[in-house]
Amino acid sequence: MGDPAGIGPEIIALCLAQPAILKLAQFFIIGDGQILNRYLKRFPKNCRLLDLKNVSPAHYQSGRPSPHCARAALDYLNCAIKFLQAKQIDALVTAPVSKETIHSLGVRFPGHTEYLAESFGIKNIGMMFVTKTLKTVIATRHIPLTHVSRSLTPKLIGETIYLTDKSLKQYFKMRRPHIAVCGLNPHAGEGGTIGKEEITTIIPAIQKAQRQHIHVSGPFSADTIFFPENSKKFDCIIALYHDQGLIAPKSLEFRNLVNLTLGLPFVRTSPAHGTAFDIAGKKKADPSSMAAAITLACRLSA
């Protein structure tokens, strides 16, 4: 259910009110019943609720982040992990949480992606952002911009290329996907005149992947590769840091954007937006991204 003070409960309820969504699967919701019932008048027949009853009215206010709600959100996730480890559920869709308030609990939580990977002992993971017309993977995730350059290594970029290729084949049934890789610097470094990372790090990783018969090209200037006439030539674009890879898809298709975690032994998706505390409880939430996340999870785990 995500953070109970965010829009997670509302967008879940709005999705469960859609007949097209309800036809897709048997749904198992992990959360707090008293919160969900504020938005959902009745439970559909193919839905079950595991009510952890871990939100106290005395410590809850819709739209206001708190350690109490952060702990509840973490409880939901940890519970889901136990069911996944027991292979009792096929796919996981997570509503948004607040990393900041989870950190206030003294819990290391870079994000769902890293937390789930650590829980399952997975080293090579990725975040793919999926729309109907564009797929984007980011090589580095939730790190400060000042750490990006030193975090990029031929090994990391190579692993990202390999995981992207494998995931496109596994999930989207592409026989030989074509992958583009962005450069780090303006104009992809201009042959080394505006930064050396393309020459020392990115190109060697691409060339090694090509020798392994992966269809990958680049590096391309990030300010032009996402232009539709360019991006449509590729099945996926690998960006090197968070905002480089997310500004374009969020600008083009924010309402239908889905975050798909790569490398896990199960399908995990989420809407590509945050808790939206500013509109929580005001009946302003748009469930489109959550609906797209549920739909994709059902399709990929069928």
Secondary structure, DSSP 8 states (H G I E B T S, - for coil): ---TTSSHHHHHHHHHT-HHHHTS--EEEEE-HHHHTTT-SS--TTEEEEE-----GGG--TT---HHHHHHHHHHHHHHHHHHHTT--SEEE-----HHHHHTTT---S-HHHHHHHHTT--S-EEEEE-SS-EEEESS-SS-GGGHHHH--HHHHHHHHHHHHHHHHHHH--SS--EEEE-SSGGGGGGGTT-SHIIIIIHHHHHHHHHTT--EEEEE-HHHHTSHHHHTT-SEEEESSHHHHHHHHHHHHGGG-EEEEESSSSEEEEESS---TTTTTTT----HHHHHHHHHHHHHH-
